[in-house]
Amino acid sequence: MGYFDPSSLTKQNPVTVLLPGFEIRCMLRSVGLLQTFLNDELKPILTLHDASVIGLERGNPATSMALPELYARKDLCHAIAFDEMLPQEETGLMPRGEPMAIYTSHYVLQGKLHMGSEDRPHDFIATSKGQFIVLTDTALFPLFELQARMIQQAPLVFVHHSVVRMHHPV
């Protein structure tokens, strides 16, 4: 292995990804800073490793699958919930956390929205330069009847800004 062996730069993060009606528990392998990796517009797909897929909506016949790899469009990720809080240098968390409830078509995420000290939440969500906005200390709720248990909280959550339907301070 040389100094620039890509495998030595890869970080493995256990995450839970919420897509419309699905929960995927998996490993997200990233290279470099997480914030840069997730917001890379040249890579619209996430590769999810060792994926356990659960169909959450009642009546979904895809109740459970185990896959070595699964590919998910970033713009359909309602939440990428990390099992543990990562350092600020990795996440690029902005300094101010504002308590907020964010609604997607399928979920409500209630946590601290991180933005710049001068930003207003509604402007920040609508005009964020990155694809993902970041919440910490987040509670997650479904907006449909569940057929399986769903993740309920996470210390760090990335939400694709295109899935945000509405939001309000808590």
VENCOR-V923132 format. One record per residue. N is the residue number from 1. PSI is psi in whole degrees, 0 to 359 (* if undefined). BURIAL is I if it has 24 or more other C-alpha atoms within 12 Angstrom, else O. Layout:
BEGIN
n={N,N}
psi={PSI,PSI}
burial={BURIAL,BURIAL}
END
This chain:
BEGIN
n={1,2,3,4,5,6,7,8,9,10,11,12,13,14,15,16,17,18,19,20,21,22,23,24,25,26,27,28,29,30,31,32,33,34,35,36,37,38,39,40,41,42,43,44,45,46,47,48,49,50,51,52,53,54,55,56,57,58,59,60,61,62,63,64,65,66,67,68,69,70,71,72,73,74,75,76,77,78,79,80,81,82,83,84,85,86,87,88,89,90,91,92,93,94,95,96,97,98,99,100,101,102,103,104,105,106,107,108,109,110,111,112,113,114,115,116,117,118,119,120,121,122,123,124,125,126,127,128,129,130,131,132,133,134,135,136,137,138,139,140,141,142,143,144,145,146,147,148,149,150,151,152,153,154,155,156,157,158,159,160,161,162,163,164,165,166,167,168,169,170}
psi={133,180,332,30,117,328,334,344,351,131,141,122,122,127,164,123,129,120,171,110,4,146,131,115,126,183,130,116,125,153,132,202,134,314,317,317,311,325,7,108,344,350,89,357,139,138,120,124,148,55,129,112,131,127,115,328,136,131,353,120,342,75,327,134,148,123,139,327,145,142,130,137,132,319,355,3,105,328,137,100,122,142,335,158,137,159,152,323,331,321,335,27,131,161,328,128,118,123,125,147,126,131,131,186,338,344,157,132,122,117,198,117,126,127,175,160,336,355,147,138,314,324,318,314,319,329,13,133,330,162,331,142,158,134,147,163,59,135,140,134,141,155,31,168,124,146,354,159,142,154,140,337,158,144,337,125,132,131,128,128,337,342,353,120,318,166,161,155,152,*}
burial={O,O,O,O,O,O,O,O,O,O,O,O,I,I,I,I,I,I,I,I,I,I,I,I,I,I,I,I,I,I,O,O,O,I,I,O,I,I,I,O,O,O,O,O,O,I,I,I,I,I,I,I,I,I,I,I,I,O,O,O,O,O,O,O,O,O,O,O,O,O,I,I,I,I,I,I,I,I,I,I,I,I,I,O,I,I,O,O,O,O,I,I,I,I,O,O,I,I,I,I,I,I,I,I,I,I,I,I,I,I,I,I,I,I,I,O,O,O,O,O,I,O,O,I,I,O,O,I,O,I,I,I,I,I,I,I,I,I,I,I,I,I,O,O,O,O,O,O,O,I,I,I,I,I,I,I,I,I,I,I,I,I,I,I,O,O,I,O,O,O}
END
